[in-house]
């Protein structure tokens, strides 16, 4: 039994490594998007874009995660991306736009 557990844990660890790599790649892209938004005077948070992303996740999700669970995970990813854009803008002495206090509802 322990061998089976070790096997599955090793597979999960390998996936965690890939997920972290992809999250950091996504964060790099978010920084690029943030630079464009700053240069063009656009707000960091665009609710319509967030809605599109979350709806897309709902459509793509085939489980076993529920749609709500997948959306919660991606909401957190979006929030951290926005925070990263904000932090980067502050370091560049650009005026930050406040992150909205959004309700955590499913779409």
N, C-alpha and C positions, 0 to 999 in steps of 0.2 A: 504494500500500500504506500509506503513512504517513497518508494521509487516513482510511483505514479504521480504523487504529489510534487516531488522534485522536478519531474519532467514538465508538468503543467506550469509550475512556478517559473521554470527557466524560459518557457515559451512566453509567458506573461512579461517577464523581465525584458526579453528581446523586443516584444511589442512596445513596452514602455520606452525603450531606447529610441525606437523609430518615431513614436508619438512625440517625444521631446524634441527630436531633431526637426520634425515637421512643424511643431509649434514655434520653434525658434526661426525657422524659415518664414513662416507666416508673419511673425513679428517683424522680421526684416522688411517684408513687403509692406506691412502697416506703417513702418517708419518712412518708407518711400512715399506712400500715399499721404502721410501727415505732412511731409515737406511740400508736396504739391498743394495740399489744402492751405497751408500757411502762405505759400507764395501767391495763391489766388484769392486769399482772404475768405476762404470757405470754412464753415463750422466743422469741428471734428466729428461731432455726433450728427448723423443723418438718420433719423428714425425710419424713413422709408427704405433705406438700404438695409438697416437691421432687420426690418420685417421681411424683405426679400430673402435675406440669408436664412432666417429662421424658417420661412415657408419652404425654401429649397431643402433644408435639412429634414423637415417633416416629410417631404415627398421622397427623398432619397432613402430615408431610414427603413431598413428591412428587418430590424430587430436583431437580437432579442431585447435591446433597449427600447423602452417605450418612447413614443414621439416626444412626450413631455420631458423625459430624462435627457434625450438627445438635445432638445432645445435648451434645457438648463445648462448643459455642458457648453454649448456654443454661445449662450448668453455670457457665460463667464469668460470665454475666449474673446468675445467681442469687447467686453468691459476691460479686460487686461490690455487689449490692443489699443483701445481709446486712451487708457491711462498711460501707456507707453508713448503714444503720440503727444499727449499733454506734457509728460515729463520731458520729452525731447524738445518740445517747443519752449518750455521754460528755460532749459539749459541754453537755448539759442537766443534767449532774451526776447522771445516773441510772446505777445499776450495770449495766455491760455484761455480757452473757452471752457466754462465749467461743465463737468459731467452731469448730466441730468439725474435726478433722483427718480428712477423709473420703477414702476410697479413690476413685480416678478410674476407676470401672468403668462400663460401659454397662449400662443397665437393659433 
